[in-house]
Amino acid sequence: MSQLDIAASAQPRLQRALVGLAKSREITVAAVLVVIIALTTFKSDGFLFSSDGWRNLLVSPALLMILAVGQAVVIITRNVDLSVGSTLGLTAYLTGKVFIQWPDLPVPLVFVIGLAFGALLGLVNGVLIAFGRVPAIVITLGTLYVYRGIFLSWAGSDRVNASDFPSSFNELGTKAILTIPVVTIIALVVMGLVGYYLYTARSGREFYAIGSDEDAAKLYGLPVTRRVLLAFVLSGALAGLAGVVYAARYGTVSSGAGLGIELQAVGAAVIGGVAIAGGVGTVWGATIGAVLLITINRALPVWGISDFWQQAVVGALILGAITLDRLYSRRQERLLIAARDLAHAAPTKVGTAS
Amino acid sequence: MKIRNRRLSALAAVTVVASLALTACGSSDSDGGSSSSGGSDGGNVSVTFLPKNLGNPYFDTSDAGGKEAVEAFGGTYDEVGPDTATPDAQVSYINTAAQQGVNALVVSANDPEAICDALDEARDAGTKVVTFDSDTNPECRDLFINQATADGIAKVEVDMIAEQIGDSGQIAILSAAANATNQNAWIELMKKDLAADHPNIDLVDVVYGDDDDQTSFDKTAGLLESHPDLKGIISPTTVGIAAAARYLSTSDAKGKVALTGLGTPNQMREYVKDGTVTEFALWNPHDLGYLAAYAAQALVNGDITGAEGDSFTAGDLGDFTVGKDGTVLLGDPYRFNKDNIDDFDF
């Protein structure tokens, strides 16, 4: 890292600024988000200043934020979890069925059940991937269909309706503390906990090491199997949590719940600067990516852009993010080579420059 | 009880197939077979209901209506059906019913083509075939009980929204998928109706929730954000209206923006009771089954043949006349509101 900094200071100012900007992807994405919110509010002030607008701004992305955190952890270890949409749906339906069976169950316990059930489904992924040594994309694509299949045969054409949930649970979807919706607080707490762990804990840093170079991590003696397993259990548990949140927010659960949301979660992580090749990115970046993705989807209709174009805009965002990644990593590669050459050519001069 | 019934009839179906294969004989031979519920002499008409699948609250309701009608005219009622609504799953049940020599079969077809051969065989064996809810090709059945016409559905939705917003103001439509045939046909008719009879109602937007709870929910939020002066939303899809009601019930727009469309009572009960939704429509599946049963009886007794212009009486529902292509129309869609919603469970 220090070598890179030395090299960067040797570059022209504009280039340095660009590198700095691209390096802090989180700040870039957050800035884009602020601009979009500002412009949309300018167009229709209810977008931010009405109580509905303020609440929707905070509550709509919550579900995807939770999923994006789990997905980010998995992608950082150079894997991917495509089964989260099915896990979410299955857990949401389970939540409904649990309430139909025991209407008086305390709400926090239902959240625990959701987390545990999701973790179990995640464990299946983790075991197959970590021990079976099969690429995660294949395993989780398989479990995506398996879990969805179980869901379909369990639910059939049946659905859970809002009237099946106790009202204290239904209210959770809109309840707010100091104008911040509870659901959003849950998502922020998840982000904070997982982000703190990844950033500060030794085992948290090992996720990055594994994603950067699994073989090197193994040679170094890191518990690769255990960490990958943990990443998938975490992703599954968070998808389970998102399932309970889904039930609370939407009130209706049919067998289509969560269909296709896994790709949004991957998209959110990528937009937020989590490199799909692993080892790079932060949980907070993925979260802000999720907020951007959802907010753009909500802003486009206000701008009068038709339904049909909205997905294209999201696609363009993902392509843009990946292009930015590629440009950045190529630049970094070049800088590293330059730094190495510089260090070999004149070690004393560089030393004084720093 | 149901499960045992199904198992039994599945077993019977296997037996029938096996016996047909072994003896390679026609259906006339089997008339005197295992007909436990048969016997068309006098008023004892046996009617078997075959819904798309069992355990579906919609068909539970329609078949309960059928049962009530059959019991009212003193016939024998039975219900059989597959677990899942797949195209060919109904064939074995049709074969069994024909084998048992039931007088009439009331079917909601999973596929307009796939069950045609089986129905033809049953009709050759003397069973009258009435379809309801979902038709087969017209050649394969005697009568189709149509729950509603596109015109009727479009009109009731426009009428309801006009009543609820005082016949003037901005409205929007929350539809299913952009390529959904039914919804698009209804939307076209609604647009014509609005232009002709409701000049003060301005349809400002049509959005598509893809019959997905989450998408429909988010599109409703988007509609309210992009059209601050919106006064009403029509959602001609059961998934859409429930999701829109869920969003409205938790927003400032509750009670200010009217919502109506096609929905089922179980999905909408909560929102009708909390005042989010005043009235929505659908046909009444109970009446649909009830009418189908009486139509079946009229066919069996020879009161009608299924020709255009034939008319018959369906108990409490009154008189009905057979229309074009052997179709009987149940009537205008049924409106659900807080006064009657608790009478339904589907």
Interface residues (C-beta under 8 A of the other chain):
Chain A: S44 G46 F47 S50 S51 D52 G53 N56 S60 G156 S157 D158 R159 N161 A162 S163 G173 T174 Y246 R249 Y250 G251 T252 V253 S254 G256 A257 G258 L259 I261 N297 R298 P301 V302 G304 D307 F308
Chain B: N53 G55 N56 P57 T84 A85 A178 V207 Y208 D211 D212 D213 Q214 F217 D218 K219 A221 G222 L223 L224 E225 S226 P228 V239 A242 A243 R246 T250 S251 D252 A253 N266 Q267 R269 E270 Y271
